[in-house]
Amino acid sequence: MGGIYDPDGINITQLDAYLNEEKKAGRTPKVSGFNGAREITNSGLLGLATEILIPGATENQITAENANNIKAKLIVEAANGPTTPDADKILAQKGIIVVPDILANAGGVVVSYFEWLQNITTEVWTLVAVEKMLQERMRKATELILNVSREYKVSLREAANICAVTRIADAAILKNNNLMKTLKGKQPYLDAGSLFRAPDTLEELNGILKKNMFSVLIEKTHDAQRKEIENISRLASQKMLTKDEKIPFYILASGPTASYKQTFSWQLAEYFHKLSYMKFNNVMLANFDFLMSTGRDKKFIGEVSKDDIVIGEGDHVLSDNFLSQIPVSNRFNIFVNTAPSMALLNNRVLTSSDIRLIRELLDQEKRFGRSPLSVIRDWPRQRSIQMQQIYPSWINADYTFNSYLPYELPVLKYLLGQKLSFALKESMESHDLVSQRIILRLFDILEGVPSVSLKGLPDDSLLLQVLGGKWMYEEPVKF
């Protein structure tokens, strides 16, 4: 209880010891009794000349009466509704940026969603995976709100509310035939600059298809991904400036099975190959899973020129054991994950495991000629290995890349054809109940999903990995 302040900082260890002593003595602990800092009131706290002010307790603390006294340059609302509407106007006039509660403290709700997903999939995720997935979702949400704020010249709170209203409006229109008729089949936010977003529901996806806007969805998706790959390249290039000049620079991409890390790595290598202003000789692309399986990874690392860039991908390239071969200054680590956001029919949700299994069925058939049923039978074991060995290495990533494509489910369904039906028949004939359950879940996932051909798919679509081609490399490739 109470508040304390020290311009030189508060010694948290001493404060904790003091509070524990108060508890042991049977007294109600009050920080105001701590002699390592001076007591401060709420009004005094709000008026401090700080860079950042974080109201993190109760609502309606920043009001029209005290907003003019605030000197902070940035306010981050960790509590729900700590700023009144009248105070918001005053803060805006003073040029104080407010990160609204709808964004700043949404992490708890997101992790609750993760907990729900674990319950329905009977999985237990690592703490590293949960934290990294939360970080990625919050980063994407922040980027969206910042873009909307800039484009429409509104505050971050207004931008966050605009983003929320677009989702509600689109969902309401798609579920209401009268609204659809009134608007003559148009949705207000399907192509509205920064407000264009990946569909959150199967109804939205079907609505995009009905309006012949699937190509727009593909185009917008790839524009965003190309910009993100450019950003990754920029971040890696910045780190290259600090590298040890005696050895090459490595950009390492790991991730679970069927995360499209091979096509992502190929695209990254092609992008670096075009950067003529960078001071390096060659761009080398290496599949370290294959090199490690043949015992040639150390030999390859030892033979690469010090003036080369190596784009290395593989399941274990972010493991502590592998990273010990390369100095921190000479590597940039990327974890390629698949984080879909799609509500399907009958309150089902598309999970990373679902879509990666569908990808894996196609990829393994093309790459190794494996039947869908053999891949399905092996999937629970593979999934368990991934959770135990791959996801923990995520902690070593400098960047997380989400490889989910909001248009890929209809295309994957088109590519699957009758393969799932044949796999189900085989599993029933062999009385394989585990595989039957997995296959029936995939049928449930694909229920109501339209089937869309590959026509109009960009040449650099990550989805092309399941079709093979140049993405099926094992030996190192020089660009």
Secondary structure as the mmCIF struct_conf table of DSSP 4:
data_model
#
loop_
_struct_conf.conf_type_id
_struct_conf.id
_struct_conf.beg_label_comp_id
_struct_conf.beg_label_asym_id
_struct_conf.beg_label_seq_id
_struct_conf.end_label_comp_id
_struct_conf.end_label_asym_id
_struct_conf.end_label_seq_id
STRN STRN1 ILE A 4 TYR A 5
TURN_TY1_P TURN_TY1_P1 PRO A 7 ASP A 8
HELX_RH_AL_P HELX_RH_AL_P1 ILE A 12 LYS A 24
TURN_TY1_P TURN_TY1_P2 ALA A 25 GLY A 26
HELX_LH_PP_P HELX_LH_PP_P1 ARG A 27 PRO A 29
HELX_RH_3T_P HELX_RH_3T_P1 VAL A 31 GLY A 33
TURN_TY1_P TURN_TY1_P3 ASN A 35 GLY A 36
BEND BEND1 ALA A 37 ALA A 37
STRN STRN2 ARG A 38 GLU A 39
HELX_RH_AL_P HELX_RH_AL_P2 ASN A 42 LEU A 46
TURN_TY1_P TURN_TY1_P4 GLY A 47 GLY A 47
BEND BEND2 LEU A 48 LEU A 48
BEND BEND3 GLU A 51 GLU A 51
STRN STRN3 ILE A 52 LEU A 53
BEND BEND4 ALA A 57 ALA A 57
BEND BEND5 GLU A 59 ASN A 60
STRN STRN4 ILE A 62 ILE A 62
TURN_TY1_P TURN_TY1_P5 ALA A 64 ASN A 66
HELX_RH_3T_P HELX_RH_3T_P2 ALA A 67 ASN A 69
BEND BEND6 LYS A 73 LYS A 73
STRN STRN5 LEU A 74 VAL A 76
BEND BEND7 ALA A 79 GLY A 81
STRN STRN6 THR A 83 THR A 83
HELX_RH_AL_P HELX_RH_AL_P3 PRO A 85 GLN A 93
TURN_TY1_P TURN_TY1_P6 LYS A 94 GLY A 95
STRN STRN7 ILE A 97 VAL A 99
HELX_RH_AL_P HELX_RH_AL_P4 ASP A 101 ALA A 104
TURN_TY1_P TURN_TY1_P7 ASN A 105 ALA A 106
HELX_RH_AL_P HELX_RH_AL_P5 GLY A 107 THR A 121
TURN_TY1_P TURN_TY1_P8 THR A 122 THR A 122
HELX_RH_AL_P HELX_RH_AL_P6 LEU A 127 TYR A 152
TURN_TY1_P TURN_TY1_P9 LYS A 153 LYS A 153
HELX_RH_AL_P HELX_RH_AL_P7 LEU A 156 LYS A 175
HELX_RH_AL_P HELX_RH_AL_P8 ASN A 177 THR A 182
TURN_TY1_P TURN_TY1_P10 LEU A 183 GLY A 185
TURN_TY1_P TURN_TY1_P11 PRO A 188 ASP A 191
HELX_RH_3T_P HELX_RH_3T_P3 GLY A 193 LEU A 195
BEND BEND8 ASP A 200 ASP A 200
STRN STRN8 THR A 201 THR A 201
HELX_RH_AL_P HELX_RH_AL_P9 LEU A 202 LYS A 210
TURN_TY1_P TURN_TY1_P12 LYS A 211 ASN A 212
HELX_RH_AL_P HELX_RH_AL_P10 PHE A 214 MET A 240
TURN_TY1_P TURN_TY1_P13 LEU A 241 THR A 242
BEND BEND9 LYS A 243 LYS A 243
TURN_TY1_P TURN_TY1_P14 GLU A 245 LYS A 246
BEND BEND10 ILE A 247 ILE A 247
STRN STRN9 PHE A 249 SER A 254
BEND BEND11 PRO A 256 PRO A 256
TURN_TY1_P TURN_TY1_P15 THR A 257 ALA A 258
BEND BEND12 SER A 259 SER A 259
HELX_RH_AL_P HELX_RH_AL_P11 LYS A 261 HIS A 273
TURN_TY1_P TURN_TY1_P16 LYS A 274 LYS A 274
TURN_TY1_P TURN_TY1_P17 SER A 276 TYR A 277
BEND BEND13 MET A 278 MET A 278
BEND BEND14 ASN A 281 ASN A 281
STRN STRN10 VAL A 283 ASN A 287
HELX_RH_AL_P HELX_RH_AL_P12 PHE A 288 SER A 293
TURN_TY1_P TURN_TY1_P18 THR A 294 GLY A 295
HELX_RH_AL_P HELX_RH_AL_P13 ASP A 297 GLU A 303
BEND BEND15 VAL A 304 VAL A 304
TURN_TY1_P TURN_TY1_P19 LYS A 306 ASP A 307
STRN STRN11 ILE A 309 GLU A 313
TURN_TY1_P TURN_TY1_P20 ASP A 315 LEU A 318
BEND BEND16 SER A 319 SER A 319
HELX_RH_AL_P HELX_RH_AL_P14 ASP A 320 LEU A 323
TURN_TY1_P TURN_TY1_P21 SER A 324 GLN A 325
BEND BEND17 ILE A 326 ILE A 326
HELX_RH_3T_P HELX_RH_3T_P4 VAL A 328 ASN A 330
STRN STRN12 ARG A 331 ASN A 337
STRN STRN13 ALA A 343 ALA A 343
HELX_RH_3T_P HELX_RH_3T_P5 LEU A 345 ASN A 347
STRN STRN14 VAL A 349 VAL A 349
HELX_RH_AL_P HELX_RH_AL_P15 SER A 352 PHE A 368
HELX_RH_AL_P HELX_RH_AL_P16 PRO A 372 ILE A 385
HELX_RH_PI_P HELX_RH_PI_P1 GLN A 386 ILE A 390
HELX_RH_3T_P HELX_RH_3T_P6 TYR A 391 ASN A 396
BEND BEND18 ASP A 398 ASP A 398
STRN STRN15 TYR A 399 ASN A 402
TURN_TY1_P TURN_TY1_P22 PRO A 406 TYR A 407
HELX_RH_AL_P HELX_RH_AL_P17 GLU A 408 LEU A 416
TURN_TY1_P TURN_TY1_P23 GLY A 417 GLN A 418
HELX_RH_AL_P HELX_RH_AL_P18 LYS A 419 GLU A 429
TURN_TY1_P TURN_TY1_P24 SER A 430 HIS A 431
HELX_RH_AL_P HELX_RH_AL_P19 LEU A 433 LEU A 446
TURN_TY1_P TURN_TY1_P25 GLU A 447 GLY A 448
HELX_LH_PP_P HELX_LH_PP_P2 VAL A 449 SER A 451
BEND BEND19 LEU A 454 LEU A 454
TURN_TY1_P TURN_TY1_P26 LYS A 455 GLY A 456
TURN_TY1_P TURN_TY1_P27 ASP A 459 ASP A 460
HELX_RH_3T_P HELX_RH_3T_P7 LEU A 462 LEU A 467
HELX_RH_3T_P HELX_RH_3T_P8 GLY A 469 TRP A 471
BEND BEND20 GLU A 475 GLU A 475
STRN STRN16 VAL A 477 LYS A 478
#
